[in-house]
Amino acid sequence: MQRQPLPKQLDARKLCVSAAEISAIVSVSELPRFASGLASDVGEVLADIQLYRDEQGFYRIDGKASAAVNVSCERCLQPMPIEVVAEFALAIVWTEEQAKALPKSLDPVILGEELLELDELLQDELIVSTPFVNYHDKSDCKTAAPVDYPAPEGAGSEEKGDSPFSVLGSLKPRD
Ligand SMILES: [Zn+2]
């Protein structure tokens, strides 16, 4: 399916009744809350979303969004590329009470008569799926901090009671 620009607002319940699929692409720069947690707003989000009524009658919004973005490495503070993948299984409800009554497998979207702000929903899902702290692999990291070489053998172990001769002995060339 051809990807369309992300629709910002949806009559979500109506689309669930008619069963709709959305295959969208949106640039990260159009998702400012998501972008604010990243190293840059460069990148695109691919979103595949299904709206339908399930066998239990729930109004469902299921989908997956993936974004190739840059976050900051916590060690060297340089950008590093990661893929953020958000997968969600949501049910539209009217009230907080209905939200609490949902099966554990579903997360609520509390929605009244207003239109669903799909870009806000997508940002919520992407933000919770973005890892808080990120580190380059050590070999890729631009850090100036000392590398953790293993300590030389015997370093730091001071044996008490050594006679001066044992030091001399260790200096004697072996032949
Ligand atoms: Zn780094």
Boltz pocket constraint, residues with backbone or C-beta under 6 A from the ligand:
constraints:
  - pocket:
      binder: B
      contacts: [[A, 73], [A, 74], [A, 75], [A, 76], [A, 77], [A, 78], [A, 135], [A, 136], [A, 137], [A, 140], [A, 141], [A, 142], [A, 143]]
      max_distance: 6.0
